[in-house]
């Protein structure tokens, strides 16, 4: 420890004597460690931090999957869930949940709350206890049981003012009396961001066996493994298929870990890709600081020789130099933590509220992140310090003392090493910049994509039809008919329509279908997306019919057994014939009716602008089973923004200006309906591509840091080279070399280094960007403009970085250079 403290004191004094070198080295490492800490905190939250449940590694998710595609996961129906729970011996507990909007009444205005229906066994399975009160009892999770509700902490604080006496009170939820039985802890919002929970069985017990809407979790029984559980659920699924072939033939069961259930493949891919990108940034920073240390070691060779002359061993010298490099890295880590805190704040601010991270995914600088930062700091200090230290300790003692430290630093091997480090920097920077270019081009393409409809002059909102009076589809249709008529009567409104689906915001349902005249084995039926819409749905979206016709107003509000399908449906199921008049039926009801195709429209993106087109059918509104309804209101479109309206032509109307009038008309129709997500479609569109914007900005930031570090590296090597070659350049000029010859000499050296880095970087980018294929849009991972453009850009940057040392070389006076020698 005494020797270590001596090394630390000497290292501090030495670094303090070179404030310029120290500041640059610390800043380089701080940038590398800062971005690594930022991304590691995200990776830890997504992939590493244990879930806040009891023994989460013993919890698995149970799914149904069709034999035709075992990657297409589905939930379980209530009846299948009940049978599996009763027949399973591999599971100690089985629980189910599914999303449900909950409307809290009793205030000035009904409030829609994102909620969840859960089985009474769910929270005991997770090992989560309420802050106060209790969870649901089994007798409360039965058909006909009195209504009870669990409140989330934020909802309790906001709506009930944090009143601890709220337990036992009766409130109105979905227009029915519910008793509050408990309040869940702060920051708990299972499964993602839900704020209230109600029992599941009273709601779903009448749903048919083919309605696979429940997400199912199970805790493995003591002594049972995932393999045994999979074997058992396979046997149960086979029995259910034999007993209920209409609903279960062609379906098997599958289990997977809780991590796989809650974290999507795209989230894993993006987080690991970002971690790889920031690792490149750190390597570039290490190469830069290693170059600085190599250059600095040249000036310290006489000092090192004197220390050796007084008896210092080579290991003692290496240890001292490594102490200095680790100290630089630790100082960089401290500054890097500040950068990480700032970076996390920027990332969280860029995530829209409706896409906020799940409650169990917290981006924080906690203990594991601090340990990671410390380990990275020590590791990088050793990484960038070891080779320069070994090089410096290898110097010839007699030569160093004889030369007095002047000129002895020129070493072909050392400068070759510095050149290799610059080549590595340029190569890694090119890989990052190509990745940034791919994301940027993907973002531009996805932003320019139409989604199949016109988003201008379109207002969107959602309403929820709660309570027993809307259980009947006729009651829902009459209410929606009244609302859309009221909205269309507003000045400036051209069309109003309703559907569970709002393009780019989700909705709708999926079903296997049977096509008349096409025999398909049971379990191999194709799947389509479908939703119910009112007659003006396509007019509200400004989507013209390609062929056939749409619905009349009367057909739009009755089960008229008609459908408008998209182009993908027509091409897939009738590639050589006419799709109009084709009949199909949805294989979900007990007695599905035959539906006739009346028209064809172009493909409309439902979930996001990046999704692949799916066969889709748009049916009259009564076929919609959901209580959550999306409303579309198209306003008048005039001339270009800011231009005066043509004579006699109505002026355009900003859809956001209609918000108050829309609320007023819906309140006039039914004051108990909650209104939420009232925003223009342009905002929906902008929010739908938030992830591309964020990933592109992050990759661009990483690429920019890498580019700056690589440019500094090229400049540093050439500047050092010019300083070492003063005598050589002076001799060249004295012998008649022209300014252009000297300029070409230095620039050629810079181009040689950058060309080697670009060649290696192109190969590296070609190999590594292939992993981005699944998260790009409209751009190939080997996109030629990105590869060629970034290569040219890096070449230009390298030329600029080389030009400053070249200018210095031009200013060398040959007489002064020779006299100095």
C-alpha positions in Angstrom: 0.0 0.0 0.0 2.9 2.3 0.7 4.3 1.8 -2.8 0.8 2.3 -4.3 0.3 5.6 -2.4 3.7 6.7 -3.6 2.8 5.9 -7.2 -0.6 7.7 -6.8 1.1 10.8 -5.4 3.7 10.9 -8.2 1.0 10.2 -10.8 -1.1 13.2 -9.6 2.0 15.5 -9.7 3.0 14.3 -13.1 -0.5 14.7 -14.6 -0.9 18.1 -12.9 2.3 19.3 -14.7 0.7 18.5 -18.1 -2.8 20.0 -17.8 -3.4 20.1 -21.5 -2.6 16.4 -22.0 -4.6 15.5 -18.9 -7.7 17.4 -19.9 -7.8 15.9 -23.4 -7.2 12.4 -22.1 -9.8 12.7 -19.4 -12.4 14.2 -21.8 -11.8 11.4 -24.4 -12.3 8.7 -21.8 -15.2 10.5 -20.2 -17.1 10.5 -23.5 -16.4 6.8 -24.0 -17.3 5.8 -20.4 -20.3 8.2 -20.3 -22.1 6.7 -23.3 -21.3 3.2 -22.1 -22.7 3.9 -18.7 -25.8 5.4 -20.2 -26.5 2.4 -22.5 -25.5 -0.2 -19.8 -28.1 1.3 -17.4 -30.7 0.7 -20.2 -29.4 -2.8 -21.0 -29.5 -3.7 -17.3 -33.0 -2.4 -16.9 -34.2 -4.5 -19.9 -32.1 -7.6 -19.7 -30.3 -7.9 -16.5 -32.1 -6.5 -13.5 -34.3 -9.1 -11.7 -38.0 -8.5 -11.9 -39.5 -7.1 -8.7 -41.4 -10.4 -8.1 -40.7 -13.3 -5.8 -38.4 -15.9 -7.5 -39.0 -14.5 -11.0 -36.9 -17.2 -12.6 -39.5 -19.7 -11.5 -42.3 -17.9 -13.4 -43.2 -18.8 -16.9 -45.7 -17.7 -19.5 -48.1 -20.2 -21.2 -49.2 -19.6 -24.7 -51.2 -21.3 -27.5 -49.5 -21.4 -30.8 -50.8 -22.6 -34.2 -49.1 -25.6 -35.8 -48.8 -23.6 -39.1 -46.5 -21.1 -37.4 -45.2 -21.8 -34.0 -43.6 -18.3 -33.7 -47.1 -16.8 -33.7 -48.0 -16.6 -30.0 -51.5 -16.4 -28.8 -53.2 -16.2 -25.4 -55.5 -18.8 -23.9 -59.3 -18.7 -23.7 -60.8 -18.5 -20.3 -62.1 -22.1 -20.6 -58.7 -23.4 -21.7 -57.0 -21.5 -18.9 -59.4 -23.0 -16.4 -58.8 -26.5 -17.7 -55.0 -26.1 -17.7 -55.1 -24.7 -14.1 -57.1 -27.7 -12.9 -55.2 -30.4 -14.8 -51.6 -29.2 -14.3 -49.3 -30.7 -11.7 -46.1 -29.0 -12.9 -47.3 -25.6 -11.8 -47.8 -24.5 -8.2 -49.9 -21.6 -9.2 -51.5 -20.4 -12.4 -52.9 -16.9 -13.0 -54.4 -14.9 -15.9 -54.8 -11.3 -16.9 -55.9 -9.2 -19.8 -56.2 -5.5 -20.5 -59.4 -3.5 -19.9 -60.2 0.2 -19.9 -61.8 1.2 -16.6 -64.0 4.3 -16.3 -64.1 6.0 -12.9 -67.2 8.2 -12.5 -68.3 10.5 -9.7 -66.1 13.5 -10.4 -66.7 16.5 -12.7 -65.9 14.3 -15.7 -65.6 10.5 -16.1 -62.0 9.4 -16.2 -60.7 6.5 -18.3 -57.9 4.6 -16.6 -55.7 2.0 -18.2 -56.6 -1.1 -16.2 -56.3 -4.8 -16.1 -58.6 -7.7 -15.3 -56.7 -10.3 -13.2 -57.3 -13.6 -11.5 -57.3 -13.6 -7.7 -54.2 -15.8 -7.9 -52.0 -13.3 -9.9 -50.6 -11.1 -7.2 -49.9 -14.0 -4.8 -48.2 -15.7 -7.7 -46.0 -12.7 -8.2 -45.4 -12.3 -4.5 -46.6 -8.7 -4.5 -48.5 -7.3 -1.5 -50.6 -4.1 -1.4 -49.4 -1.0 0.4 -52.5 -1.4 2.5 -55.7 -3.3 2.3 -55.7 -6.7 0.5 -55.8 -8.3 -2.9 -58.8 -10.2 -4.3 -60.2 -13.2 -2.5 -61.1 -16.3 -4.6 -64.8 -15.8 -3.9 -64.6 -12.3 -5.5 -63.2 -13.8 -8.7 -66.3 -15.8 -9.6 -69.3 -15.2 -11.9 -71.8 -12.8 -10.3 -69.5 -11.7 -7.4 -69.9 -8.1 -6.2 -67.6 -5.6 -7.9 -64.2 -5.0 -6.2 -61.2 -2.9 -7.4 -57.6 -2.5 -6.5 -56.1 1.0 -7.0 -52.7 1.9 -8.2 -50.6 4.2 -6.1 -50.6 7.2 -8.5 -54.4 6.9 -9.1 -55.0 6.8 -5.3 -52.9 9.9 -4.8 -54.4 11.8 -7.7 -58.1 10.9 -7.6 -58.5 10.0 -4.0 -56.0 12.5 -2.6 -54.0 9.8 -0.8 -56.8 9.1 1.7 -55.8 6.0 3.7 -59.4 5.5 4.6 -60.4 4.8 1.0 -60.4 1.0 1.6 -63.9 -0.2 2.0 -65.5 2.7 0.2 -67.8 2.2 -2.8 -67.0 3.9 -6.1 -68.5 3.7 -9.6 -66.3 1.8 -12.1 -67.7 1.2 -15.6 -71.0 2.5 -14.3 -71.2 -0.3 -11.7 -70.6 -0.1 -7.9 -67.2 -1.4 -6.9 -65.7 -1.6 -3.4 -62.0 -0.6 -3.0 -60.2 -3.4 -1.3 -56.6 -2.2 -1.4 -54.0 0.2 -2.8 -50.9 -1.2 -4.5 -47.3 0.0 -3.7 -45.7 3.0 -5.4 -44.1 2.3 -8.8 -46.1 -0.9 -9.2 -48.2 -1.0 -12.4 -48.4 -4.6 -13.6 -48.0 -5.6 -16.4 -46.7 -2.4 -17.8 -48.3 1.0 -16.8 -51.8 0.0 -15.5 -53.4 2.0 -12.7 -56.3 -0.2 -11.5 -57.3 -3.9 -11.4 -60.6 -5.8 -11.2 -61.3 -9.6 -11.1 -61.2 -11.4 -14.4 -63.8 -14.2 -14.1 -66.9 -12.1 -13.7 -66.0 -10.5 -17.1 -64.7 -13.3 -19.2 -66.5 -16.4 -17.9 -69.1 -16.3 -20.7 -66.5 -15.9 -23.5 -66.2 -18.9 -26.0 -63.3 -21.3 -26.1 -61.9 -19.9 -29.3 -61.5 -16.4 -27.8 -57.8 -16.5 -26.9 -57.6 -13.2 -25.0 -55.9 -14.2 -21.7 -52.3 -13.9 -20.9 -51.3 -16.7 -18.5 -48.5 -16.9 -16.0 -47.6 -19.9 -13.9 -45.1 -20.6 -11.2 -43.2 -23.9 -11.5 -43.9 -26.4 -8.7 -41.0 -27.3 -6.4 -38.7 -29.8 -8.1 -40.3 -29.2 -11.5 -38.4 -27.7 -14.4 -39.4 -25.9 -17.6 -38.9 -29.1 -19.7 -41.3 -31.1 -17.5 -43.8 -28.2 -17.6 -43.6 -28.1 -21.4 -44.3 -31.8 -21.7 -47.3 -31.5 -19.4 -48.9 -28.5 -21.2 -48.3 -30.4 -24.5 -50.4 -33.3 -23.2 -53.1 -31.0 -21.9 -53.3 -29.2 -25.2 -53.7 -32.5 -27.1 -56.5 -33.5 -24.8 -58.3 -30.2 -25.3 -57.8 -30.5 -29.1 -59.5 -33.9 -29.0 -62.3 -32.7 -26.7 -63.0 -29.4 -28.5 -61.7 -29.7 -32.1 -63.7 -26.8 -33.4 -61.7 -24.4 -31.1 -58.4 -26.2 -30.5 -57.6 -28.5 -33.4 -54.3 -27.3 -35.0 -53.2 -25.6 -31.8 -50.4 -26.6 -29.3 -49.1 -25.1 -26.1 -45.8 -23.4 -25.4 -44.1 -22.0 -22.4 -41.4 -19.4 -22.2 -39.5 -17.4 -19.5 -40.9 -14.3 -17.9 -38.1 -12.3 -19.5 -39.0 -13.5 -22.9 -42.6 -12.7 -22.2 -42.1 -9.1 -21.1 -39.2 -8.1 -23.3 -39.7 -8.1 -27.1 -37.0 -9.4 -29.5 -36.8 -5.9 -31.0 -36.0 -4.4 -27.6 -33.3 -7.0 -27.0 -31.8 -6.4 -30.5 -31.8 -2.6 -30.1 -30.4 -2.6 -26.6 -27.6 -5.0 -27.6 -26.9 -3.1 -30.8 -26.6 0.1 -28.9 -24.3 -1.6 -26.4 -22.0 -2.7 -29.2 -22.0 0.8 -30.7 -20.9 2.5 -27.5 -18.3 -0.2 -27.0 -16.9 1.0 -30.3 -16.9 4.6 -29.0 -14.9 3.5 -25.9 -12.4 1.6 -28.0 -11.9 4.7 -30.2 -11.4 6.8 -27.0 -8.9 4.2 -25.7 -7.0 4.2 -29.0 -6.8 8.0 -28.9 -5.5 8.2 -25.3 -3.0 5.4 -26.1 -1.7 7.5 -29.0 -1.4 10.5 -26.6 0.5 8.3 -24.1 2.8 7.0 -26.8 3.6 10.6 -27.9 4.0 11.6 -24.2 6.3 8.7 -23.5 8.7 10.0 -26.1 9.2 13.2 -24.1 9.6 11.3 -20.9 12.2 8.8 -22.1 15.1 10.5 -20.4 13.2 10.6 -17.1 12.4 6.9 -17.5 16.1 6.2 -18.3 17.2 8.0 -15.2 14.7 6.1 -13.0 16.1 2.9 -14.5 19.7 4.0 -13.8 18.8 4.5 -10.2 17.6 0.9 -10.0 14.0 0.9 -11.0 13.0 -2.4 -12.5 11.0 -2.6 -15.7 7.9 -3.8 -13.8 8.3 -0.8 -11.4 8.3 1.6 -14.3 5.4 -0.1 -16.0 3.4 0.0 -12.8 4.0 3.7 -12.4 2.9 4.4 -15.9 -0.2 2.2 -15.5 -1.1 4.0 -12.3 -1.1 7.3 -14.3 -3.3 5.8 -17.0 -5.8 4.3 -14.5 -5.9 7.6 -12.7 -6.8 9.3 -16.0 -9.5 6.6 -16.6 -11.0 7.1 -13.1 -11.1 10.8 -13.5 -12.8 10.2 -16.9 -15.3 7.8 -15.2 -16.3 10.5 -12.7 -17.0 13.0 -15.5 -18.6 10.1 -17.5 -21.2 9.5 -14.8 -22.3 13.1 -15.1 -22.6 12.6 -18.9 -24.6 9.4 -18.2 -27.1 11.1 -15.9 -27.6 13.8 -18.5 -27.9 11.2 -21.3 -30.6 9.2 -19.4 -32.6 12.4 -18.8 -32.5 13.1 -22.6 -33.5 9.6 -23.5 -36.4 9.5 -21.0 -37.6 13.0 -22.2 -37.6 11.7 -25.8 -40.0 8.8 -25.0 -43.7 9.8 -25.5 -45.9 9.4 -22.4 -48.1 6.8 -24.0 -44.9 4.7 -24.7 -43.4 5.2 -21.2 -41.2 2.4 -20.0 -42.9 -0.4 -18.0 -42.9 0.0 -14.2 -40.3 -2.7 -13.8 -37.9 -1.1 -16.3 -36.2 1.7 -14.4 -33.3 3.6 -16.0 -31.2 4.6 -13.1 -27.6 4.9 -12.0 -27.6 2.4 -9.3 -25.1 0.1 -7.6 -24.6 -2.4 -10.4 -24.2 0.5 -12.9 -21.6 2.2 -10.6 -19.7 -1.1 -10.4 -19.8 -1.5 -14.2 -18.5 2.1 -14.5 -15.6 1.4 -12.1 -14.8 -1.9 -13.9 -14.8 -0.2 -17.2 -12.6 2.6 -15.9 -10.0 0.3 -14.5 -10.1 -2.0 -17.5 -9.8 0.9 -20.0 -7.0 2.4 -18.0 -5.1 -0.8 -18.3 -6.1 -1.3 -21.9 -4.9 2.1 -23.2 -2.0 2.3 -20.8 -0.4 -1.1 -21.0 1.1 -0.9 -24.5 2.5 2.6 -24.2 4.0 1.6 -20.8 5.6 -1.5 -22.2 7.0 0.5 -25.1 8.4 3.2 -22.8 10.0 0.8 -20.4 11.8 -1.0 -23.3 14.0 2.0 -24.2 17.8 1.6 -24.3 19.3 3.2 -21.1 22.7 4.2 -22.6 21.2 5.7 -25.7 18.6 7.7 -23.7 21.2 9.2 -21.4 23.7 9.8 -24.2 21.2 11.6 -26.5 19.8 13.5 -23.5 16.3 12.6 -24.5 16.5 14.5 -27.8 15.7 12.6 -30.9 15.9 9.3 -29.3 12.1 9.0 -29.2 11.9 8.4 -32.9 11.1 4.8 -33.2 9.8 3.2 -36.4 8.0 0.5 -34.4 6.4 3.0 -32.1 5.1 5.1 -34.9 3.9 2.1 -36.7 1.9 1.2 -33.6 0.4 4.7 -33.5 -0.6 4.4 -37.1 -2.3 1.1 -36.5 -4.3 2.7 -33.6 -5.5 5.5 -35.9 -6.5 2.9 -38.6 -8.5 1.1 -35.9 -10.1 4.4 -34.8 -11.1 5.3 -38.4 -12.5 1.8 -39.0 -14.6 1.8 -35.9 -15.9 5.3 -36.6 -16.9 4.3 -40.1 -18.9 1.3 -38.7 -20.8 3.7 -36.3 -21.4 6.3 -38.9 -22.7 3.8 -41.4 -25.1 2.6 -38.6 -26.1 6.2 -38.0 -26.7 6.7 -41.7 -28.9 3.6 -41.9 -31.0 4.8 -39.0 -31.2 8.3 -40.4 -32.3 7.1 -43.9 -34.8 4.7 -42.3 -36.2 7.6 -40.3 -36.6 9.7 -43.4 -38.2 6.9 -45.3 -40.6 6.0 -42.5 -41.5 9.7 -42.0 -42.3 10.0 -45.7 -44.4 6.9 -45.7 -48.1 7.6 -46.1 -49.5 4.6 -44.2 -52.1 4.2 -46.9 -54.2 7.2 -45.8 -54.1 11.0 -45.5 -53.2 12.2 -42.0 -53.7 15.9 -42.7 -56.8 17.6 -41.4 -57.7 14.5 -39.3 -58.6 14.5 -35.6 -58.5 11.3 -33.6 -59.9 10.4 -30.2 -61.1 7.4 -28.2 -64.2 6.9 -26.1 -65.1 4.0 -23.9 -68.6 2.6 -23.7 -68.8 1.3 -20.1 -71.5 -0.4 -18.1 -74.2 -3.0 -18.7 -76.3 -0.7 -20.9 -73.6 -1.1 -23.7 -73.3 -4.8 -23.5 -75.7 -5.2 -26.4 -74.2 -4.5 -29.8 -77.3 -2.7 -30.8 -77.0 -0.2 -28.0 -73.3 0.4 -28.9 -74.3 1.0 -32.6 -77.0 3.4 -31.7 -74.7 5.5 -29.5 -72.0 5.6 -32.1 -74.5 6.5 -34.8 -75.7 9.4 -32.7 -72.1 10.6 -31.9 -70.9 10.5 -35.5 -74.0 12.3 -36.8 -73.5 15.0 -34.2 -69.8 15.4 -35.1 -70.6 15.6 -38.9 -73.0 18.4 -38.2 -70.2 20.6 -36.8 -69.1 23.4 -39.1 -66.0 22.6 -41.0 -66.4 18.8 -40.6 -66.4 16.7 -43.8 -66.7 13.2 -42.3 -66.8 11.4 -39.0 -66.4 7.7 -38.4 -65.9 5.2 -35.7 -64.0 1.9 -35.3 -62.0 0.2 -32.7 -59.0 0.8 -35.0 -57.2 4.1 -35.4 -54.5 3.7 -38.0 -50.9 3.8 -36.5 -52.5 3.5 -33.0 -53.7 -0.1 -33.1 -57.0 -1.8 -32.4 -59.0 -4.5 -34.3 -58.7 -8.2 -33.9 -57.4 -11.3 -35.7 -59.1 -14.5 -36.8 -58.6 -17.6 -38.9 -60.9 -17.6 -41.9 -62.5 -20.1 -44.1 -62.9 -19.2 -47.8 -65.8 -20.6 -49.7 -64.7 -23.2 -52.2 -61.1 -23.5 -50.8 -60.6 -26.6 -48.7 -57.9 -26.2 -46.0 -57.1 -28.8 -43.3 -58.3 -27.9 -39.8 -55.7 -25.9 -38.0 -54.1 -24.6 -41.2 -56.6 -21.9 -42.0 -55.1 -18.5 -42.9 -55.3 -15.6 -40.5 -56.5 -12.1 -41.2 -56.8 -8.8 -39.4 -60.3 -7.5 -39.1 -62.2 -4.7 -37.5 -65.7 -3.1 -37.5 -66.1 0.3 -39.1 -68.9 2.8 -39.8 -69.8 3.7 -43.3 -67.7 6.9 -43.5 -64.5 5.3 -42.2 -62.8 5.3 -45.6 -64.0 8.8 -46.3 -62.6 10.1 -43.0 -59.2 8.5 -43.9 -59.5 9.9 -47.5 -58.9 6.4 -48.8 -60.6 5.8 -52.2 -62.0 2.4 -53.2 -59.9 0.6 -55.7 -62.8 -1.6 -56.8 -66.3 -2.3 -55.8 -68.2 -0.3 -53.2 -68.2 0.5 -49.5 -71.1 0.4 -47.0 -74.3 2.5 -47.0 -75.2 4.2 -43.8 -77.7 1.5 -43.0 -75.2 -1.3 -43.8 -72.6 0.3 -41.7 -74.7 -0.1 -38.5 -76.2 -3.6 -39.2 -74.7 -7.0 -39.5 -75.1 -6.8 -43.3 -72.5 -9.6 -43.9 -70.4 -7.4 -46.2 -66.7 -6.6 -46.2 -64.2 -4.2 -47.8 -60.8 -5.9 -48.0 -57.3 -4.5 -48.6 -55.1 -5.3 -51.6 -53.0 -7.8 -49.7 -56.2 -9.8 -48.9 -57.2 -9.7 -52.6 -53.7 -10.7 -53.9 -53.2 -13.5 -51.4 -56.6 -15.2 -51.6 -57.5 -14.5 -55.2 -54.3 -14.0 -57.1 -55.7 -14.7 -60.5 -59.4 -14.1 -60.1 -61.8 -11.4 -59.0 -62.1 -11.0 -55.3 -65.4 -9.1 -55.5 -68.2 -11.5 -54.6 -65.8 -13.9 -52.8 -67.3 -15.3 -49.5 -65.4 -16.0 -46.3 -66.3 -16.5 -42.7 -64.5 -15.7 -39.4 -63.9 -18.9 -37.5 -64.5 -17.4 -34.1 -68.2 -17.7 -33.4 -70.2 -20.8 -32.8 -72.1 -20.3 -36.0 -70.0 -18.0 -38.2 -71.9 -16.4 -41.1 -70.6 -16.1 -44.6 -69.4 -12.6 -45.5 -69.3 -11.3 -49.1 -66.5 -9.0 -50.3 -68.0 -5.8 -51.7 -65.0 -3.6 -52.2 -61.2 -3.3 -52.2 -59.0 -0.5 -50.8 -55.3 0.0 -50.6 -53.4 -1.3 -47.6 -53.7 0.8 -44.4 -51.0 0.5 -41.7 -52.6 -0.3 -38.4 -49.9 -0.6 -35.7 -47.1 1.5 -37.2 -45.6 2.6 -40.5 -43.0 -0.1 -40.5 -45.3 -3.2 -40.4 -45.6 -5.5 -43.3 -49.0 -5.5 -45.0 -51.4 -8.1 -43.7 -54.7 -9.4 -45.2 -57.3 -7.2 -43.7 -61.1 -7.1 -43.8 -63.2 -4.1 -42.7 -66.7 -5.2 -41.6 -69.8 -3.2 -40.6 -69.6 -1.7 -37.1 -71.7 -4.3 -35.2 -69.0 -6.9 -35.9 -66.8 -4.9 -33.6 -66.8 -6.5 -30.1 -64.7 -3.9 -28.3 -66.0 -1.2 -26.0 -63.0 0.9 -26.7 -63.9 3.0 -29.8 -61.7 5.2 -32.0 -63.3 8.3 -33.6 -62.0 9.9 -36.7 -63.1 13.4 -37.7 -61.9 14.9 -41.0 -62.0 18.7 -41.2 -62.2 20.9 -44.3 -59.0 21.2 -46.3 -58.6 24.6 -48.0 -55.6 25.8 -50.0 -51.9 25.8 -49.0 -51.3 26.9 -45.4 -51.2 30.6 -45.1 -52.7 31.2 -48.6 -56.0 33.0 -48.8 -59.0 30.9 -49.7 -60.1 31.0 -53.3 -63.2 33.0 -54.0 -66.2 31.2 -52.7 -64.1 28.3 -51.4 -64.3 27.5 -47.6 -61.2 28.0 -45.6 -59.4 25.0 -44.2 -59.9 24.1 -40.5 -57.2 23.0 -38.1 -58.4 19.8 -36.6 -57.1 20.7 -33.2 -59.4 23.7 -33.1 -62.4 21.3 -33.0 -61.4 19.7 -29.8 -63.7 21.7 -27.5 -66.7 21.3 -29.9 -66.1 17.5 -30.2 -66.0 17.1 -26.4 -69.2 19.1 -26.2 -71.1 17.0 -28.7 -70.0 13.7 -27.1 -71.1 15.0 -23.7 -74.4 16.0 -25.2 -74.8 12.4 -26.5 -73.8 10.7 -23.2 -72.1 12.7 -20.4 -70.9 9.4 -18.8 -68.5 8.6 -21.7 -64.8 9.2 -21.0 -62.9 10.9 -23.8 -59.2 10.4 -24.1 -56.3 10.5 -26.6 -57.8 13.5 -28.3 -55.0 14.5 -30.7 -54.6 15.3 -34.4 -53.5 12.3 -36.6 -50.3 14.2 -37.4 -49.4 13.8 -33.7 -50.3 10.1 -33.8 -48.1 9.7 -36.8 -45.2 11.6 -35.1 -45.5 9.5 -32.0 -45.6 6.3 -34.0 -42.1 6.8 -35.2 -40.6 8.1 -31.9 -38.3 5.0 -31.6 -36.8 5.6 -35.1 -36.2 9.3 -34.2 -34.6 8.3 -30.8 -32.4 5.5 -32.2 -31.3 7.6 -35.1 -30.4 10.5 -32.7 -28.5 8.2 -30.4 -26.5 6.5 -33.3 -25.8 9.9 -34.8 -24.5 11.1 -31.4 -22.3 8.0 -31.1 -21.1 8.4 -34.7 -20.4 12.1 -34.1 -18.3 11.4 -31.0 -16.4 8.6 -32.9 -15.8 11.0 -35.9 -14.4 13.7 -33.6 -12.2 11.3 -31.8 -11.0 9.7 -35.1 -10.2 13.1 -36.6 -8.3 14.1 -33.4 -6.4 10.8 -33.8 -5.4 11.4 -37.4 -4.4 15.0 -36.5 -2.4 13.9 -33.5 -0.4 11.3 -35.3 0.4 13.6 -38.2 1.3 16.5 -36.0 3.6 14.3 -34.0 5.1 12.9 -37.2 5.8 16.4 -38.5 7.4 17.4 -35.1 9.7 14.3 -35.3 10.6 14.9 -39.0 11.6 18.5 -38.8 15.2 17.7 -39.8 14.1 15.4 -42.7 11.7 18.0 -44.0 14.3 20.7 -43.7 16.8 18.6 -45.7 14.1 17.9 -48.4 13.5 21.6 -48.7 17.2 22.5 -48.7 17.7 20.0 -51.6 14.9 21.6 -53.7 11.6 20.1 -52.6 8.7 22.4 -53.4 5.9 23.3 -51.1 3.5 21.1 -53.0 5.9 18.1 -52.5 5.9 18.7 -48.8 2.1 19.1 -48.7 1.7 15.9 -50.7 4.1 14.0 -48.4 2.1 14.8 -45.2 -1.4 14.6 -46.8 -0.4 11.3 -48.4 0.5 9.9 -45.0 -2.9 11.0 -43.6 -4.7 9.5 -46.6 -2.8 6.3 -46.2 -3.9 6.0 -42.6 -7.5 6.9 -43.3 -7.7 4.6 -46.4 -6.6 1.7 -44.3 -9.2 2.5 -41.7 -11.9 3.0 -44.3 -11.1 -0.3 -46.0 -11.2 -2.2 -42.6 -14.3 -0.2 -41.6 -16.2 -1.1 -44.8 -15.6 -4.8 -44.1 -16.6 -4.4 -40.5 -19.7 -2.4 -41.4 -20.7 -5.0 -44.0 -20.5 -7.8 -41.3 -22.0 -6.0 -38.4 -24.9 -4.0 -39.9 -26.7 -7.2 -40.9 -28.0 -7.5 -37.4 -29.9 -4.3 -37.9 -32.0 -5.8 -40.7 -35.1 -6.3 -38.5 -35.2 -2.8 -37.2 -34.6 -0.8 -40.4 -37.3 0.5 -42.7 -36.9 0.7 -46.5 -33.1 0.5 -46.3 -30.9 -2.5 -46.8 -28.2 -3.2 -44.2 -25.7 -2.9 -47.0 -27.2 0.3 -48.3 -24.7 1.6 -51.0 -25.4 5.4 -50.4 -24.6 4.9 -46.7 -21.4 3.0 -47.3 -20.1 5.2 -50.2 -21.2 8.5 -48.7 -19.7 7.8 -45.2 -16.5 6.6 -46.8 -16.2 9.9 -48.8 -17.1 11.9 -45.8 -14.5 10.2 -43.6 -11.9 10.8 -46.3 -12.7 14.5 -46.4 -12.5 14.7 -42.6 -9.2 12.9 -42.6 -7.9 15.4 -45.3 -8.9 18.4 -43.1 -7.3 16.7 -40.1 -4.1 16.2 -42.1 -4.0 19.7 -43.6 -3.2 21.5 -40.3 0.0 19.5 -39.7 0.8 19.8 -43.4 0.6 23.6 -43.1 3.0 23.5 -40.2 5.4 21.4 -42.3 5.3 24.1 -45.0 6.4 26.7 -42.5 9.6 24.8 -41.5 12.7 26.9 -42.3 15.5 24.5 -43.5 18.3 26.6 -42.0 16.7 26.7 -38.6 15.9 23.0 -38.8 19.5 22.0 -39.6 20.9 24.5 -37.1 18.7 23.0 -34.3 20.1 19.6 -35.1 
